[in-house]
Amino acid sequence: MTGFKPLDPEQIINVRDFIMFLGEKFKNSTENFEDFSKCSIQEITVLKILSRQGSTVVKDIACRLNNISLSSLTRVLDRLEESGYIERKLNREDRRSFKIELTAQGQKLAEAYQHKFEDMAQATLEALTPAERLILVELYTKVRTKLGDQDICLSNPIKNTAEAEEELRV
């Protein structure tokens, strides 16, 4: 981007630490919800997908989940069905497949998960002034547009690979 100063390494570290802080908060909240609901993260993710999309075929759920085999997804769906969170129904448009639907109990659990993170978002916004809230949302939108679905590289962009590896050895 022409006209911009080079990135300040200290700012990069601060943003990295903030991302890691948010990641840790998300991880802890998710683990607490897993303990509360007795569901795995994959099961919670399936509930979240169904809550957003409504009735969905298994193939579409598999596409939305990263790195899960169809046999693993089948086990996840079996556990959710046994717990009363989902129902499998024959797909009338393609009788070789099933549609997965949330039960009322599954919808409540998905909403509880969503509510947990809405509470976290509310607490975050309460720490800011109204003007800062608008700026945060604007910046988030800008960053999300820039990053999109890009994979996150685990190497430090400031250092070359040899420097990063040397730092890990120390």
RATANOR-V65468 format. One record per residue. N is the residue number from 1. RES is the residue in one small letter. PHI is phi in whole degrees, -180 to 180 (NA if undefined). Layout:
N&RES&PHI, N&RES&PHI
This chain:
1&m&NA, 2&t&-73, 3&g&94, 4&f&-98, 5&k&-71, 6&p&-60, 7&l&-68, 8&d&-80, 9&p&-56, 10&e&-67, 11&q&-66, 12&i&-61, 13&i&-63, 14&n&-63, 15&v&-68, 16&r&-57, 17&d&-63, 18&f&-65, 19&i&-62, 20&m&-66, 21&f&-61, 22&l&-62, 23&g&-60, 24&e&-67, 25&k&-62, 26&f&-62, 27&k&-61, 28&n&-63, 29&s&-64, 30&t&-66, 31&e&-63, 32&n&-62, 33&f&-69, 34&e&-60, 35&d&-64, 36&f&-64, 37&s&-88, 38&k&63, 39&c&-114, 40&s&-79, 41&i&-62, 42&q&-65, 43&e&-65, 44&i&-62, 45&t&-64, 46&v&-62, 47&l&-61, 48&k&-63, 49&i&-61, 50&l&-66, 51&s&-64, 52&r&-77, 53&q&-96, 54&g&79, 55&s&-54, 56&t&-140, 57&v&-79, 58&v&-56, 59&k&-58, 60&d&-69, 61&i&-66, 62&a&-60, 63&c&-65, 64&r&-79, 65&l&-92, 66&n&-86, 67&n&55, 68&i&-126, 69&s&-77, 70&l&-65, 71&s&-67, 72&s&-66, 73&l&-63, 74&t&-59, 75&r&-65, 76&v&-61, 77&l&-65, 78&d&-60, 79&r&-65, 80&l&-65, 81&e&-68, 82&e&-62, 83&s&-81, 84&g&85, 85&y&-92, 86&i&-136, 87&e&-130, 88&r&-101, 89&k&-131, 90&l&-60, 91&n&-77, 92&r&-68, 93&e&-79, 94&d&-143, 95&r&-69, 96&r&-86, 97&s&-128, 98&f&-117, 99&k&-99, 100&i&-108, 101&e&-129, 102&l&-75, 103&t&-85, 104&a&-60, 105&q&-65, 106&g&-66, 107&q&-64, 108&k&-62, 109&l&-66, 110&a&-62, 111&e&-67, 112&a&-64, 113&y&-64, 114&q&-61, 115&h&-63, 116&k&-57, 117&f&-83, 118&e&-66, 119&d&-61, 120&m&-65, 121&a&-64, 122&q&-63, 123&a&-61, 124&t&-63, 125&l&-67, 126&e&-65, 127&a&-79, 128&l&-116, 129&t&-76, 130&p&-55, 131&a&-67, 132&e&-65, 133&r&-61, 134&l&-62, 135&i&-64, 136&l&-59, 137&v&-65, 138&e&-64, 139&l&-67, 140&y&-58, 141&t&-61, 142&k&-64, 143&v&-66, 144&r&-62, 145&t&-64, 146&k&-68, 147&l&-79, 148&g&52, 149&d&-104, 150&q&-62, 151&d&-72, 152&i&-88, 153&c&-83, 154&l&-84, 155&s&-87, 156&n&-75, 157&p&-69, 158&i&-81, 159&k&-106, 160&n&-80, 161&t&-59, 162&a&-62, 163&e&-64, 164&a&-65, 165&e&-66, 166&e&-63, 167&e&-62, 168&l&-67, 169&r&-71, 170&v&-74
